Amino acid sequence: MIELARLGYVTQPRMSQIMALNQLAPDIQEALLNLPATKGKPEIHEKRLRPIAALLTWKEQRAAWKHICDEVGFQNAVVEGSVDQV
């Protein structure tokens, strides 16, 4: 992790925050990659995703993700997945 942080010119704690996004359900990761480009400060950002990535099941993550999408009006960003982790 330290080497990745060095290569990315970020601190190790910041790299840990970014790597935690790997814990998101695959369909949420895909939805994030397909969000439309925005001008200015984005409404969905890494800090807002941290609590979702900390949830243990993909079902809980999807519910939290849907809540954020509803708040910011990204109806097309909600992708329903059929696989859940234990």
C-alpha positions in Angstrom: 0.0 0.0 0.0 2.9 2.3 0.8 4.4 1.8 -2.6 1.1 2.5 -4.4 0.7 5.7 -2.4 4.2 6.8 -3.3 3.6 6.0 -7.0 0.2 7.9 -6.9 1.7 10.9 -5.0 -0.8 10.5 -2.2 -0.5 9.6 1.4 -0.8 6.0 2.7 -4.1 6.9 4.5 -5.5 8.4 1.4 -4.6 5.3 -0.6 -6.4 3.2 2.0 -9.5 5.3 1.5 -9.4 4.9 -2.2 -8.7 1.1 -2.0 -11.7 0.6 0.3 -13.9 1.4 -2.7 -12.9 -2.1 -3.9 -15.3 -3.4 -1.3 -18.3 -1.9 -3.1 -20.7 -4.3 -4.9 -19.6 -4.7 -8.5 -22.7 -3.2 -9.9 -22.2 0.0 -7.8 -18.6 0.2 -9.1 -19.9 -0.1 -12.6 -22.5 2.6 -12.0 -19.9 4.9 -10.6 -17.8 4.5 -13.7 -20.8 5.3 -15.9 -21.9 8.4 -14.0 -22.2 11.5 -16.3 -19.4 14.0 -16.2 -20.1 17.1 -14.1 -18.9 20.6 -14.0 -17.8 21.9 -10.6 -17.9 19.8 -7.4 -19.5 16.4 -8.0 -22.5 15.4 -5.8 -21.2 11.8 -5.5 -17.6 11.7 -4.3 -15.3 9.3 -2.4 -16.1 10.7 1.0 -19.8 10.1 0.5 -19.1 6.5 -0.6 -17.0 5.6 2.5 -20.0 4.6 4.6 -21.4 2.5 1.8 -18.1 0.6 1.3 -18.0 -0.1 5.1 -21.4 -2.0 4.9 -20.9 -5.7 5.1 -23.4 -7.0 2.5 -23.9 -5.9 -1.1 -27.7 -5.8 -0.3 -27.1 -3.1 2.3 -24.7 -1.3 0.0 -27.2 -1.3 -2.8 -29.9 0.2 -0.6 -27.5 2.9 0.6 -26.4 3.6 -3.0 -30.0 3.9 -4.1 -30.7 6.4 -1.4 -27.8 8.6 -2.5 -28.9 8.3 -6.2 -32.4 9.3 -5.2 -31.0 12.3 -3.2 -29.0 13.6 -6.2 -31.4 12.6 -8.9 -29.2 9.9 -10.6 -32.0 7.5 -11.4 -30.1 5.8 -14.2 -27.1 5.1 -11.8 -29.0 2.5 -9.9 -28.1 -1.0 -11.1 -29.8 -3.9 -9.4 -27.5 -6.8 -8.8 -28.5 -10.4 -8.1 -25.4 -11.6 -6.3 -25.0 -11.0 -2.6 -22.1 -11.7 -0.3 -22.4 -13.3 3.1 
